[in-house]
Amino acid sequence: MTTDTRRRVKLYALNAERQWDDRGTGHVSSTYVDRLKGISLLVRAESDGSLLLESKIQPDTAYQKQQDTLIVWSEGDNFDLALSFQEKAGCDEIWEKICQVQGKDPSVEITQDIVEESEDERFEDMSDTAPPIELPPCELSRLEDISETIQSCLSTPLRKEKLSMALESESYIKKLLNLFHVCEDLDNTEGLHHLFEIFKNIFLLNKNALFEIMFADDTIFDVVGCLEYDPSVAQPKKHRQYLKQWAKFREAVPIKNQDLLAKIHQTFRVQYIQDIILPTPSVFVEDNMLNTLSSFIFFNKVEIVTMIQDDERFLLDVFAVLTDPATGDTKRRDTVLFLKEFCNFAQNLQPQGKDSFYKTLTCLGILQALELTLVMNDKKTKSASIDILTAIVEFSPLVVRNYTLNQANRPEGERVLLNIAIEQMLNDSEPELGIAVQLMGIVKILLEPENMLTEKGDFLNFFYKYSVQTLVAPLMHNTMGDRPQNEDYQTAQLLGIVLDILSFCVEHHSYHIKNFLLQKDLLKRILVLMKSTHTFLVLGALRLLRKIIALKDEFYNRHIVKCNLFAPVVDAFIRNNGRYNLLESAILELFEFIKLEDIRTLCVYFVENFSKIFDEIEYVQTFKYLKNRYDQYQDRLKDRDKMENRTDGGGRFRRDQRQMEEEEEMWFNEEDDFSEEIDTYSNVMKSVSEKNGPQTQNQQKSSPPHSTSPHSGLLGSLNTTASSTATSASSGAPVASGSSSPEAISADEQTQAAVQLAAAANIALQHHQQQQQQQNPFQQQTQPEIAELQQQLSSVEAPQSQELELSQSAAASVSPSSSSSSLEASTSSSSASSSSSSSSSSSPPGSSAAAALCDSATVAAVAASQFLSTIATAMAASVTAAAATTSSPSLSPAPAVSSPDIENADAQLPPSDDASSPDSGEQDANSTEAASSEADKATAKKGLVDYESDSGEDDYEEDEDSEGPQAQKRARLA
């Protein structure tokens, strides 16, 4: 792609509204294209090299050269294109190429235009070699002949071209204007009517060369005078009087560039001719009859903007006048109106030019100036300021957002631009609220997250911190009671605009608007407007609620239930009294959406509170369906309660596989009430693992390379004992329920709970060693892991040994005797808990020693649990391996496991366990659960019980696992 500036062009296309659309900037070339089989004009984009235009130079297409840098032509019917060259040399070069292909002289400004015609028309047309058209002499008596000749030449393009050349070469237009003066002096009405027809037809020739002659400073008013004498109007119009006397040109800042001044005057007058004097385009046979006139105005505006941008001194003077406090209101209004017109002209620029244009205005301080002009009382100044702000925001909202963010550090008393716009929107006093609606569009564009880049988070934070309070202030003020305070139409319209913006925020801003609505309880205040006498305001409040429900956000749903926010909607439905209108349809659609999306929370809330009101409504099935759905929910809850009773009353309940689908669906419909416990347990275990790193690594090295379950054998007894210890210490340190927060537990209570857990672990280890000695009396040496754990646990219990002995003797006289080792451990643990509680209650809490004791007890107890888990895992693995290799009902220890610790664990199986059963771990877990079931029932949360009852066939294992986080939370390990 060439970088020659001579070939740099802008491509334009004429749209249906007779406006030129910018298709991009690129470089033009004329080359032979095989596909088109001819010389073609190619325009490739300057940015990425893509092809913007590929147009074959047809021999019968009319190309026009205008203003030395423009080439205009038509592609097919009613599709006009234009190339605007940066330099005249490039335009001349392409023009010569076009004339060469068509065999024309490059000195002409238009090539011959030949269109497809019938054979009869071809014979009637003049050939290319025919002599030019001879116009009648320009005399007063021949005006009628002149009008008929020009009218006859409009039938074909070739005649139009010949006529244009004749009018241009013979200075015929100026001669006609001289006759106009004669007729006007003689009051020759007939001659003036002929002149009107003549000049109207000259406009229809659509030739730029003739326009340049007619729109010159010395001829344009005479042309306007000829167009005043329309034969269809009895009295002539006074267009010249308007242009000369009534239309005043105001210079906010004197323009010293005379060329710029002349171009501004010419553009205004030509625009007036097109919009006011000439008939509307609908009366023309061809839609593109005056496209050249539109092009003339378009390029004039582009040239004006370019000339003003190049004059830096002039723009500096404009903004100095605008921001000067001493400037009068009239002069400031004229300056704002000038900038508004300046921005309107800039809409004709291509995107790169627009970007440069608005950057220039921003650097000069246009936004600071708008802060002053938006608050002025003059309606014209305020309206023009809003138009300027709209143009800037529509092209580049990023500019306004960045400027607003830079205002965050302003002093507290100074207002920011965004708040000024919102205040002006809310203070609009016009009955039609034109300013408010326009400013609402600006606010929506600024809040649109789809066109935000990196500034999204910062700008939304700014808006919800500094601006949203200003937006909702009238809403909060008007809804302080049970009914709207002010019911006048103006206030209702403004509140409707506020609701529209809030609905937009609910739809596009998930996090920020949710926090704002819930913290301010704004939704309840909004639904007060459901009692308004203005139906459109009621619908606005209902629309906002409908958008919130459409999000299907459980936070919103719970807020609706908590605040009973369906009550205003139901009241509005009752007040509507069955009238078939938009309000009733909107309310029915809201409940229909709840039905279709099966929003359980809102369905239950609606049926339990309002179903009786809607029982008699049968013309829609929505409410009947919601009632049936509610009954299904209740049936499932009853079935779940039955399963819980069977599980608690008759031991372990094994699930029937045929019930899986229904109960799994019930489980997925339950709320996740136990997520808090699981998170707390995970955090505690993570902190304990960090403190007990080396011991965990040693235990992992000694564990078998299987994936095993940590919920059987002695570990199950330890966890159950720990849970019982934590829940049965009612006489000592009080244990908080699962719903209380960990911050509410004192340091003394945490120490007591941790010591209890360590005592339970120590008792379990002693019990394990006794069983090991009974099974293998020749083993004299204690395993090093057990010795280390006992040392840690003894160091925890040493400061309280005396109290422990007294508590054990007291507890032994009260607790029932049991031959089960797990029950003994539970009783001993309870005694240790009572002793710890009594000792701690007699000593002052909150010391550093207590904190250290809590940490060491936790680490030691968890290490003991992990070690016993390894032993239990090895036992289960040995039983499984032996069952797979022999059919005998008795199972011998598995010799394949080589770890000495695992062999010892296999030898230490309790005599009461049936080694032939693969569910030996279950039996041990069941025996320990019997001692702690009452305490678990008293302290377990309902959500956790639901989870256990719906978890699957092996829910007894899940029950053992769920006691881990429960026990940890009850012990308050932080």
N, C-alpha and C positions, 0 to 999 in steps of 0.2 A: 504494500500500500504506500503510495507516494505521500510525501510530507510537504509537497509544493503548496504554498499558501494560495497560489493562483487558482488551484483546483478545489480549494476548500469551499463547500457550499452547505446551505441549509435546505432540506427538502420539505416542502409544504404540500398539503392536499386540502382541497375545498370540501367542507362537509355539507350536510343537508341544510344547515342554518346559514349557509353562505358565509361561513367563517373559515379562516385558514387554520388547519391543524398542523402543528409541528411534528414531522415524522423523524427528525433526527439530524445530526450534523455528520458530514463525512467528506470524502473526496470523490470527485466525478472524473470519469474517463469515457472515451468513445473508442470502442474496440469491436472487432467482428466476433459475433457469437454464432457458433455452428448450429446450436439448437434453434435459434431464431432465424438463421440464414440471412444475416444482414448486420450492418453497423448498428450498434445499440449504445445507449447511454447507461452506464453503470455507476452507481453510487454505493460506496462501501463505508460503513460506520467508522467514525473516528475512534471510538472507544475499543471495540472488539473486532473490527474488520468484517462484520456481518454485512450481507447484501441488503441494502435498503431499497434499491431501485434497479430494475433491469427492464429498459424500455427500448424497443426497436424503433429506429428513426424511419417512420413510414413516409413514402413519397407524397401521400395525400393528406398528411396531418399538418395543421396550421400551428406553427411555432411563432410566438411573439416575444420580441425583445423590448423590455421596459426599463426605463431609468438607468440604462447602461450596465446594470448588475443583475437583472432579472430575466429569466426565460420562462415563459408560461405556455402550456399547451394542454390539450384535452386528450384523455385516454378513454376511448369509447364514449358512451352516452353519459353526460352529466357527471364526469369524473375528471376534474381538472387538477393538474400538478404544476408546481413552480419550483425553480431552482434559484436560490438567492446566493450570489457569489460574493466572496469576501473582497475580491479585487476585480476591477474592470477588465484587466488583461485576460483573466481566466474566462470571463463571460464572452469576450470577443473570440477567444480561441475555440470554445465549444460552439458558438454561433456559426463560425466559419465552417466547422465540420458539418453542422446540420444543413447549412445552405449548399455545401458541396454534395451531400447525398441527394438533396432534392433538386439540385441544379439551379439554384437561385443565387442572385447577387447578394453578397454579405452586407451590402450597404442598406438593404431594406430592413425594416423593423418587424416585418411579418412575412412569413412565407405563404404561398397560395394555399388556400384551404379548399380541398375537393372532397365532397362527401358522396356517399352512395345515393344515386338518384335513379329514377326511372328513365327509360329511353326517351320519353317525350320531354322530360325536363332537361336531359342532356342536349337535345337539339335546340331547346329554347335558350340555354345558357350561352354566354359569350365564351369563346375559346380563349386560350392564353394569349394568342396573338392578336386578339381584338383590340381596337383602340380604347383608351380610357373613356369613362363616362363624361359627357359634356353637360355641365349644369347650365340652366338658363341664366341670363344676365341678372346680376343682383340689383334689381330695380323694384320700386314699390309696386308697380303694376304687375310684376311677374311673381309675386309671392305665392300665389296659388299654384302656378306651374312648378315652382321650386319645391313646394310641399308635396305635390303629386310625384315628382321625380324621385325625391328621397324616399317616399313611401314605397314606390315600386322596386327600389333597390334592396329592400329588406327581405325579399323572398328567398334569395340564395346567398350562400357565403361568398361566392365569387363576386357578385354584384356589390355586396357590402364592402368587400375589400377595395374594389375599384372606386366606390363612392368615397370611402375614407381617404384614399390617396388624392382624390380630386378636392375634397374639402380642405385637406391639409396643405396642398401645394399652392393653391390659388388664394390663400388667406381669406377663404370664403366666409369663415365664421366671423371674423372681424367686420366684414362688409355687412353681414346680416345684423350684427349688433348696431351698426350705424343706422340701418333702416329702422331698428327698434326705437332708437331715439327720435327719428322723424315721425314714426307712427304715434309715439306717445305724445309728442308735441302737438300733433294734429288731431289727437283723440280719434285716431283711425282704429276703431274697435275691430273691424274685420281683419285688417292687417295684423293686429296684435294676436288675434286668434290663430292666424296662419303661422305666425312666428312661434307660438306655443307648440303647435303640432310639429313644426320643423325641428325645434331643439329637443323635444321629447324623442323624436325618431333618431336624432343624432346620438342621444344617450343610449338608445337601443342598438346602435352600431357596436357598442362594447369595445371601443378602441382606446388604448391608453394614450396614444399620441394626441388624440382629440381632447381627452380629458385634461392633459397638461396645458393645452391652449385655453380651454374654457375656464380652468381653475386658477389661472394667473391672477395676480392682484389687480390688474387693470381691467379684467374682463368678467370676473366671477359675479359681481353684483349685477351687471347687465344680463348675464345668463339667468340669474335668479329673477330679475325683473321680467324676462320673457316668460318664465314659468308661472308668473302670477296670474296671467290672463287665460285661465282655463275656460274653454267655451261652455263647459257643462255647469259653470258657476256664474250666477248673475253678477255678483260683485267680485272684483279682483281681490286676491289675498294681499296682505301687507308683509311679505317676507323680508323685503329689504329694510323696512322700518324696524322690524324686530332685530335683524342682524346688526344694524348700524346704531340704533338708539336703545333698544330695550335690553339687548344682550350686552352686559358689561364685563369687560375683561379686568379681573382683579389680579394685581401682582402683590403677593405677600412679600416677596423679595424682588427687587427690580432685576429683570433679565437683560443683561448687557449684550448677549449674543443675538444679533439681529436675524441671523439665519434660523436660529431656534425659535425666535419670536414669530417670524413669518410662517414657519412650518406649523406652529401651534394654531395660528389663526386659520390657515388653510384647512387644517384637519377638522377644526370645529365647523367651518362653513360647509365643507363637503359632507360631513356627517349629517348636518342639518338637511342638506339637499336629499340625501338618501332616505333619511328617516321621515321627513316631514313633507317635502315637496313632491318627490316622485311617487307614483302610485305603488301600492304594495306588490310584491312579486307574484301574488296569486293571479293577477290579471294578465300576466305575460304567458305567451304560448310555451316558451322554454323556461325551465327552472333556473338555468345559468345565464339568463339574459344580462344580468348586471354583475356578473362575478368579477369583471375587471374593475368595476367601481369599488367593490369590497376589497379587492387586492390593493387598490390605491390607498384606501384608508388604513388597511392593516400595516403596510410597510411604512406609511407615514408615522404611525404610532411607535413602531419599533425604532425608527430613526430618532424620534423625540426622546425616548427613554435612553438610547445610547448617548445622545448628545448631553443630556443632563448628567448621566453618570460620569462622563468624561470631565465635567466641570466641577471639580472638587470644591472650589471656592464658593460656588453657588450653594451647594448642599450644606456646607458648614454654616453659611449665613442663614439658611432656612431653619436648621435645628437650633441655632443660637437664638433666633426670634421665638421659636416655639417653647423653649425652656426658660426664657428670661422672665423672671417674676414681674418685671415692669411692663411686659407686653400687655396691651389691652385685649379685651375679650373679642372684639371685632377682628383685630389683626390676627389673633391666635386662631380664630375660626377660619379665616381665609387660608392660613397656613395649613391647617388640618385638611381643609377641602382640597388644597393643592396636592398634598401627599396622598389623599385618597384617589384622586385622578391619576396621579403618578403610578400608584399601585395597580389601578385598573389597566393602564396602558401596558404595564409590565406582564400582565397575563398573556400577552401575545409572544413573549420571549420563549425560547426553547428551555428545557430543564436546566442546562448548564448556565444559561444566562439568568434564569430566575434565581438559582442558587447564589450566584455572584451578586445579584441585585439585593436580595434580602440580607446577605451577609454585610453588604455595604451599609444598609439601613440600620442593622443591629449595632455595628461598630460606631455609627454616628449617634446612637442613643435613642432609637425609635421607641423601645419598650419603656425606658424611663420617661419619655415624653408622654406616652399613653397613660401612665399613672396619673399625670396631671390633667389630661384632657378628658379622661373617662368620668371624672367626678365633677365636671363643670355642669352648670345648670342649663346652658344653652343646648337645646335639643339637636340642632344641626351639628354642633361640635361633637356631642356625645355619639350621635349616629355615625358620623364619619370616622370617629375613633374606633368604634366597634367594627366597622367595615375593614379598616386597616388591620386590626387585630385578627379578624377572621381570615383575611388573606394570608397573613403570616402563619397562623396556626394550621390552616389547610395545607399549605405547602411544606412547612417544616415545623411540626410540633416540638421537635427536639430543641430548637432554639429557645422556645418559650419555657420548656421544662428546665433546661440548664440555667436560664436566667432566674427562674423561680427558686431553684435549689441554692443559688448563690445568695438569695435573700434570706436564707435561714439564719444567718449571723447578724441580721439587722437588730438594732435596739428594739426593745419591747414595744415602744409606742408607735413605731412606724409600721404602716400596713404594706403588705406584699401585693404584687400584681394579681395573683390568683384570687385572693380574698376581696380585692377591689372589684374584680369582675363578678364574683358571687354576690357581693353587696348590691351592685347595680342591677343585677338580675332580680334580686328580691325586692328592690325599691322601685321597680318599673311602675309608673303611674298610668301608662297608656291603657285604654280599655282592651285593645287587641293584644297587648303584651308582646309587641314586636321585638323590642329590645331584649326582654326576658327570654324569649324563644331563641333568639340569635345567640345570646350568651350561654344558654343551656347547650347549644350545639358545640360551642367552643370548649366548655367544661368537659363534655363527653369525649371530644377528640383528645384532649389532654389526658384523660383518665383511661383511654383505650390501651390495654396492655399489649395488643397485637402489634402496634406500631412503636412500642418501646424497645430500646436496645439495652445497654448496660445501666441506664438510669432508672429501670423499672422499680427496683426495691427502694431506692432512695427517694424517688418522687412519691411513691405511694405512702411511704413512712411520713414524708413531709405533709402530704394531704391529710392523712388521718390524725396527724398531730396538731396541725395549725389551721386547717381550713374546713374540715367536715363539721366542726362545731358551729362555724358561721353558717354553713348550709342548713343545718337542722334547727337552728335557733327559732325561726318562726313556727316550725312544727312543734317543738317542745313547749313554746309559749301558748299555743292554741289548743293543746291537749292536756292541760293541767288537771281538768276535771273528768267527769264521766262522759261529757259531751263536748263538742268543739266550742271554744269560747266565742269565736267570731265567724259568722256564717255569711258575710257579704261575698258577692261574686268575685270581686278582685282578689280577696284573700284565698278563696277556694281555688282560683286559677293558679296562684303562686304556689300553694301547697301541692297542687297537682304536678307542677314542674319539679318541686323537690322530690316527690314520690317517684317521678320518672327517673331522676338521676340516681336515687337510692336503688331502684330496681336494676338500673344499669350496673351499679356497683355490686349488687348481690350476684348478678349473672356473671360478671367478669373478675371480681376480686373475691377469692374464697376466704383467705386468712384474715385480712385486715377488717373487712366489713363484718365478718362473723364476730370478732372480738368486740367491735364497736357496738353492734346490736345487742349482744348479750350483756356487756358491761353496763350499758346505759339503759337496759330494758326498753329499748326503743321500739321494738315490735309491738309491745303492749300499747304504747302511746300512739303508734300509727293506726292500730285497729280501733282506737277511739273514733277515728274518722269514719268508721262504718255507720255511725249514727248521724252523719251529716245529711242535710236536706238536699245536697247536690249529688246526683247520681254518679256523675263522672268522677267525683272525688271518692265516693264509696268504691267504685270500680278500680280506681287507682290503688287504694289500700289493699283491696282483694288481689289485685294483680301482683303486688309485692309479696304477699303471703304465698301466692301460687308459685312464684319463682323460687322462694325459699324451700317449699315442699318439693319442688322439682329436683332440687339438689340431692334429696334423699340422704341428708346428713343427720346422723343420729344426735349430734349436739343440738341442732335446731329442733329435732323432733322432741327431745326430752324437755327443751325449754318451752315448747308449745304445750306439752302436757303439764308441766310444772305450773305455768302461769294461766292455764285454762284459756288458751287463746282462740279456741274454736267457739267459745261462747258468743263473742261479737258477731261472728259469721252466722251462727244459728239464729241469733236475734234478728239480724238483717233479713234472713230467709223468712222468718216468721212475719216480720213487718211487711215484707213484700206481698204476703197474703195470696200466694198462688198465682200472681200475675205472670203471664208468659212474656218475659222481657229479657234484656241482656243480663241483668243482675242475677236472675234466677238461673239462667243458663251457665253463667260463670261459676256460681256456687256448686251447681250439680257437676260441672266439669272438674272442679277441684276434688270432690269426693270420688268421682269416677277415676281420677288419676291415682288416688290412694288405693282404690280397688285393683286397678290393673297392675300397679307396681307392687302390690301386696306389702305395703308398709305396715308392719305388724304393730309397732308402737302406737301409731296414730289410729289404726283400726280398733285396737283394744280400748284406747282412750275414748274414741268417738262412740262406740257401742255402749260402753259402760255409763256414759254420761248423757248421751243425746238420742239413743236409739228409739225411745218411746215417742219422741216428737216426730220421727220420720216413719213410724210403723204404718201409718195410713197412706203413705205416698206409694202408689202402685204404677204410675205412668212411666217410671224408670225402675229398673231392677237393681240399681246400685246399692241401696240401703239394705235390701233383703240379702244381697250377696255378702255385704259386710257383716251382717248378723250371723249368717251361716259360717262365715270364715271365723268369726269370734268363737262360735260353738265348737269348731274344730280345735281351736287352740285350747279351750277348756278341757275337752276330752283328752287331749294329749297330756295335759298337766295331771289329770286324774290317773292316767295309765302310768305315768312316771312315779307318782306317789305310791301306787300299788307295788311297783318294782322296788322302791326304797324300803317299804315295809317288809317285803319278802326277804330282802337282803339283810336288814337289821334283825329280824325276828328268828329266822331259821338258819343261821350260819351263812356260809358263802353261797351265793346264787350264781349258777352257771348259765350263761345266756344261751337261748335257743338260736341257732343260726338262721332260722326262718324269720325271726323278728328283727334282723339286722337292718333292713332298709328303712322300715318305719322309725325305729329308734335312732338310727343315724340321722335321719331328717330332723327328728326332735332335738337331737344334740346340736346340730348346726343352727337351729333356730334359737337356741338358748343364748343369753348374753354371756360374754366372757368375763365372769365376775372374778375369776381366780388369777387373772393376769398380774394383778398387783402382788400377790403372794409369790408367784413364780419369779417375777423380777427381783423382789427382795431377797429370795433364797439364792438366786444366781449371783447377786452382788456380794452376799455374805460368803458364799463358797469361793468366789474369786479372791476376796481379801484373805481368807484363811489359807488358800492354796499358796498365795504369795509368801505368807509367813512360814508355811510348813513345806517349803520347796524341797530340801534335801531328803526328808523322810518320804515324801511322795515318790521321788525318783527311786529310792531303795526299794520301796514296796512294788513299784512297777517292774523292777528288774526281777523280783521273785515271783511275779504272777505268771500264770500259764498263758501261752499265746492263743487264747480263745476269746471270742466275744461272749461274755457271760452276763447274767443278770445279777445285779447287786442287791437283790431283795429277799434272800432266803437265809436260813441258818442263823448263826449268831448275830449277824448284822441286823436281821429283822428284829431279833430280841433287843438289840442295843437301841435301834431307832424307836421301837415301841416303848422301851423303858424310858428313854429320854423324853418321849412325848408325854408319857404318864407323869414323869417327874415334873415336867413343865406345867402340866395342867392341874396336878393334884396338890400343889403347894398353897392351899388356901389359908392355912394358919400362919404361914410365913409371909414371904414377899408376894404381893398380889400380882397375878399375871393378867395382862391386858388382853382383851378379846382381839379377834383377827381384824376387826374394823378400825381399831384405834391406830393412830400414827406412831412410828418409832420415836418421834421427838418427844412424845409425852411421857416416856419412861425415864426415870431418874437413873443416874449412874449406879446407885446402890442396888436398885432392882436388877439392872443388867448384870452386875457382879454376882448377885445371888443366883440368877438363872444359869449363868455360865458355870458356877461351882457345882450346882445341881447336876448339870450335864456331865461334868468331869467325874463326879461321884458315881453316876450311873455307869459310865464307861469303865471305871476302875472295878466296880463290882462284876461287870460282865467279863472282864479279863481274868479276875480271880476264879470265877466260875469255869471259864474255859481251861485254865491251868489245872483245876481239880479234875475235870473230866479227862484231861490228857494224862495225868498221873495214874488215874484208875485204869485207863486202857493200856498204858505202857509204863509199868512201875519201875522198869530198869533205866528209864531215861532220867538222868540226874541233872542234866544241864538245862537251864532255861534258855529259850531262844533269845538271841540278842535283841530282836525287835520288841518282843514282849517286855524284856527287862528295861529297855529304854523308855517304853511307854509307861510302865509302872512307876519308873522314877519320876517322869513328868507329872503323872497324876498324883503321886504321893506328895510332890512339892506343892501341888495346888491345895491338897487337903490337909497338909501338915499344920497350918495356922489354926485349923478348926478341929483338931483331932479330939480334944476333950469334949467339946459340944457335940461332936458326931457320936461318941460313945454313949453319952447321956440320951441323945435322941433315939439311938438304935434300941436301947433298953426300954425306953418308953413306948416306942412304936411296936416292939415285939409283943408287948402285953395286949395291944389293941388289935393288931392286924391278924387275920385268920391264917392258920398254918396251911401250907401247901407243899406237896411233893414236887411240884414243877419247878425247874430251875429258873425259868423265865419269870414266874410269879415271885420267887424269892428275890430275884434281881429287882423287880418292880417295887416290892415292899422295902427293901434296903434303900432303894433310890428315894422312895418317899420319905424314909427316915432321915436320910442325908439331906433331903430338901428342907425338912422341918428344922434340922439343926443349923443348916446354913442360914435359914431365914431368921431364926432366933438370934443367932450370933450377929447377923448383919443388922438386925433391928436394934441391937444394943450398942452398936458402934456408930460413930458419925459417918454419914455417906459423903461421897464426892471426893475422896482422897486419891492421890496418884497410885498408892499401893493397891487400892481396889481396882483401878483401871488395869494395872499390870496383872493382877490376879485374874481378872476377866479375860484378858487376851491370852494368858498362858493356859487357862482352863479350856478355852475354846480350841486353841491349837492342839492341845493334848487330846481332847475328846474326839475331835475330827480325825486326828491321826489314828486313834484307836479304832474308830469306825472304819477307816479305810483299810487298816490291817486285817480286822475281822472280816471285812468284805472279801479280801483276797482269800482267806481261809475258807469262807463259805463258798466262794466261787470254785475253788479247787475241789471241795467236797461234791458239789453238784456235777462238775466235769467228770470226776471219778465214777460217780453213780451212773452217769449217762454212758460212758465208755464201756463199763462192765455190762450194762444192760444190752448193749449192741453186740457183744461177743459171746454171750452165753444165754441159754434158755432156762437156766435154773432160777427158781424164785428167790434164792438168796444171792447176794452180790458180794464178791470179794473185792478188796482194794485193787485199784487199777495200777498195774506195774509200769504202764507206759509213761506215767508222769515221773519225771526224774528229780524234781525239786524236793529236797528234804523237808521243807516246810509243808509242802502239799501232802507228802506221805504222812507226816504227823497229823495233819488235819484229817486225813482219811481214817487214821486210827482212832481219832477222837470223836467219832460219831456217837451221839447219845444213845444209850441203850433203848430208850423209848421210841426212837425213830425206826421205821420199817425201811431197811435198806433196799428192799426189792421194789419199793414204790417210787416212781419218778417224781412224786409230789411231796417228798419228804420236807422240802423247804416250805411248802404250803402249810403242812401240819404244824411245823414250828411257829410259823407266822400266825396261824390261827390261835395257838395256845397263848401267845403273847398278846394277841388282840383282845382276848376275853377279859384280861385284867384292866385294859385301858379303854374299853368301848364306851363306858359311861362318861369318862372325862372327855373323850373325843366328841361324843354327841353333844355335850354341853358347850363345847367351844368351836366346833367346825362351822364354817360359814355355809349358807345354803347353796351358793353357787358352786362351791367345791364338792358338796355332796352330789349335786346334779351331774357334775363332770364325771364323778366316779361311777354313778349308776348308768351312764350312757356311754361308757368308754369302750366296750367290746367284751369278748369272751373272757379274757384274762384280766378282768377288772380288779381282782384281788391283788394282782401285782401292781396295778396302777394305784391301788389304795395304799400299799406299802410305800410306793414312791411319793405319793402326795403328802404323806406324813412328814417327808423331809422338809419341804418349805414351810409346812405348818409348824413343825417343831422348832425350826430355826426362827420363824417369826415370833412364836410365842416366847422363845427364850430371849428375843430382842437382841440378836447379834447384828451389830452395825459394822 
